[in-house]
Amino acid sequence: MSSRAFYALPREQQHAFRRAVTAMREGLASDAVRGAFDALDVGHDIIDRRVTIVIWESVEERLALVPPGEREPIAAALLGGCP
């Protein structure tokens, strides 16, 4: 598995994604973040057992399958820009 795609993200997006994963692990995620992970079918079984970069690989693969009109709010919730 490659971490290249994660580290190609702007640093602010990397930090936002790490915060989203941490919030999910600690049970403190906003509704937007929980909804985004749910929409991508990335549950606690993945979040709790995998490192952030591997979680990003799953998210990236699944996000690519989401229709464009639905993709933006999910990406915003996980990468910053969504309350």
C-alpha positions, 0 to 999 in steps of 0.5 A: 500500500502506498501513502503517496496519495495521502501525502499529495493532499494539501497539508491542511486537508491531511490534518483535517482528515486526521482530525476526522478519523481521531474524532470518530475513534473518540466518539466526538465526530460531528454529524457531517463527519459521521455521515460522510464515513457512513455514506462511504461505508467506512465504519468503526471496524475499519476506523478502529483497526487501521492506520489513518493512511490506510483509511484514506486509501479506502475513502479515496477508492469509495469516494471515486464511486460516488456521483459528482453531485454527492461527492463534494459534501462528503469530501468537505466533511472529511477534508475540511470546509464543513462544520 
